[in-house]
């Protein structure tokens, strides 16, 4: 029990990263009603962009770290726009199975395209921010962990402000509620869909950089397991709910870290799916999700 505060801090940091990735899943599902399985590969691209920018910067400063983070979000936002325009927009109105297969195809394309561009060999992620460690009794706090928590909080608040207090956010909520009615009142749904992908992909890019800062070995397949766990976190909190995605990520990160520090550490990857089963049995719509009725 003496290391419980340390494990909770580690879990909070990991859960914040899962939350960022989960937000992308829940945004796309909330507006377009499908799961973008290529989202985890956008996360991977964000990590590589941060890696290259960090190496180009040379010196480890707060400015270079923020530049790498912003560049990853920008590149991943553009990548999300391209994916939506090329892969998903032509399938608008197509059966859900077609979109699902396409999403898996885009995911595989990015994975193996990443191996072609970046190489299959894992590489070390460079330090982006000046790192110091502070000890408070048995608690060892790293500035990288604090950066993850602060950046995630800022981005989550910014996302809520965008969705709740801007015109494009109002349009997103209208399209999520009823796409046909939104079109009838003059909302350009193509613009809303593209913006949703850009926003979700930018968050995934930030998540990729923050993850690589704390687990500094990256490769083109690095997004598979974090992306899958973040998807579980989105369902856990309630798919389509922004606060639910954040809550699901924090719960999953804390549970995984606590199990990883116990005698059952070999089962830490299974904890995500165990939690998912338990939550779906007790509350199928997720912790903060709302039950809906669909006509079949």
N, C-alpha and C positions, 0 to 999 in steps of 0.2 A: 504493500500500500504506500510505501514511502516514495515510490516513483510515479504515483498516480497523477500529481499535477503536471509532471513532465510529459507523461503520455497524453494527457488531455490537451496540452499545448501543441504537441506534435499532431494530434488528431484534428485540432482546430485548423492548423496550417494545411494539412492534407485535404480536409473537408472543404476548405475555401477554394482549393483548386478544382475539386470535383464539382463544386457549386457553379464555378464559372463555365465549365464545360456543359454541365446540365442545363444551364440557362439557354444555351444555344439550341439544345434539343427541344426544350419546352417552348421557346419562341416559335420555332418552325412548326411544331405540332399545333400550337395554339392558333396559329393563323392559317396554315395550309393543310392541317390535319393529316400529316404523314411524318414518318421518322426519317431524318436525313442521316443515313448510316455512314456517309462520307465525312461527317463532322469530326470524327476522331482523327482523320488524316489531315484535316485543316489544323487541328491542334498540333500535329507533328510538324507541319510546315512552319507554324509559328515558332516552334522551338529552333528549327534550323535557321530561320531568319534572324532570331535573336543571337544565335551562335555566330553567324557571319558578321553581323553588325558589331558584336562584342569584340571579335578579333580585329576588325578594321579599326575600331576605336583605339585599341592598344591600351591606353591608360584606363584604370578602373576608377571611374568617378560617378557621382550621382547623375550628372548630366548624360554621360554615355549610357548608363543603365536605363534612364528614362527614354533616351533616343531609341535604344534597342527595343524596348517595350512598345513604344509608339509605332515603330517601323513594322514590328510583327503584327500589330493590330491592323495597320493600314494594308499590308500585303495580304493578310488573311481575309480582310473585308473585301478586297478586290477579287480574290480567289472565290469567295462565296458568291459574289455577283456573277462571275463567269460560270460557275457551276449551275446556278439557278437559270441563267439565260440559255445555256447550251443544252444542259441535261434535263432539267425539270420543266421549263416553260413549254417545250413542245408536247409534253405529256399532260398538260392541263386538261382536266376532264376525262383522262384515261382511267381505266380500272386501277384500283389501289395496288394490285399485284404487279402491274407493269412498272409503277413508280418504285415499288419496293425492290424489284430486280434491278432497275436502273441505279438506285442508290447503292446497292451492293457492288454493281459494276464500277461506279465512280470511285467507291472506296478502294477496290482492288487496283484500279488504274492509278490512283494516287500513291498507293503503297509501292507498286512495282515501278512506277515512274520516279518515285523518290529514290529507290535503289539505283536507278539508272543515272539520276542527276547527282545525288549526294553520295552514292556508294553504299554498299551493304554493311560495311564495317562500322561498328559503334565508334563514336568519337566523343571526346571529353568536352563538356560545355564550359566555356570560359567564365570566370567571375564577372558579373556585370556591375554590382554595387560594392562599395567598400564594406567588408563584413567584419563585424566585431561580435563578441559573445559576452554576455553578462550573466553572472551567477548570483542567484538569490536563494541561498540555502541549497536545497537539492534541485532547484529549478535552474536549468541551463537554457538561456534565451539567446537565439541567434537573430541578428538583424534581418537575415533573409526570411525567417519565419514571420517577423513583424511586417516586412514589406508585403508578403503574400496576403496577410490578413488586412492590412490597410488598403492595398490596391483593390482587393476583392470587395471590400466594403464601399469604397468610392465608386467602383464600377456598378455595383448593385444599386446604390442610391441614384446614380446617373441614369441607369436603365429605368428605374421606377419613375423618375422625373420625365424621361422621354415618353414612356408609355402613357402616363397619367396626365401630363400637363403640356403636351405639344400637339399640333395639328396632325402630324404624321402618326403620333401615338394614338390619337383619337380614331384616325383612319384604320390603324391596325386592329383596334378593339372592335370597330364596326365590321371589318372584314371577317374577323374571327367569329363574330356573332352571326352574321348572315351575309356571305359574299355577294349574292344576287341583289339583295336590298341595298348593299353598299354601292354597287355599280349603278343602280337606279337613281341614287342621289348624287352621282357625279364623281365618286371616288375611283381613281385609277388603280385598279387592283394589281396590275403588273408592277407599278411603282411600289406599292405596299409589299408585295411579295419579295421584290428585289431588296428593298430596304431591310426587311426582316432577315434575309440571308446575310446581308452585309453586317448587320448588327450582331447576329449570333456568331458569325465567323470571326469577327473582330474579338469577341469575348473568348472564343476558343484560342485565338492567337496569343492573347494575354495569358491564358491558362497554360499554353505550351511553354512560354518563357518562364513563368513562375514555377512550373513543375521541374523544368530543367535546372533552374537555379538550386533547387533543393535535392534533386536526384540527377547529378550532372553527368549522365551518360545518355546520349541520344542516338537513335538510328531510325530508318524509315518505317519500322514496324512498332515504334514506341507508343503509338496512339491507341493500339488495339485494346489493351487491358484498361488503361485509364478511361478511354472512351466508353467501354462496356460498363464500367463501374459508374460512370457519370450518368449513363442511360438508366441504370438501375436507380440511381439517386433521384433522377427526374420522376420516375414512376413512383418511387417511395414517397416523395413529397406531394405528388399529384401532378401528372403530366399536364402541361398547359398553365400551371400556376407558377409565377415567378418567385413568390416567397416560398412555395413548396419545393422548388428546385434547390433554393439556397438551404432550406432546412434539411432536405434529403441528403445533400452533399455533406453538411456538417455532421449529421448523425452517422452516415456511412464512414466518413473519415475517422471520427472518434471511435466507432466500434472496431474498425479495422486496426487502428493503432493499439487499442487496448488488447485485442486478441493477439496482435503481433508481439506484444511485450509479455505474453503469458506463456505457459507451457504448451498451449495449443497454437503456437505461432505458425506451424506448417499449414494451418487451416485458414489463415487470414484472408486469402483470396476467395474462399468459399463463404465468408461471412456476408458478403454483399448479396449473394443469391439466397442465403438463408433468411436474411432480413426481408428481402423482397417477398419470399413465399409467406412469411408470417404476416406481413402488412397486407398483402393481397387477400389472405384468408380472412383477416379481421376487418379490413376496410379496402375493398377492391378499387376505389377511386383514389387511393393514396391519402396521406395524412391531411393535406390541405386541399385536395381535389374535390370537385363537386360531382355527384352522381348525375349522369345524363341518360336520357332515353333516346335510342336511335331506331328509326324505322328501317326494317330489313326488307 
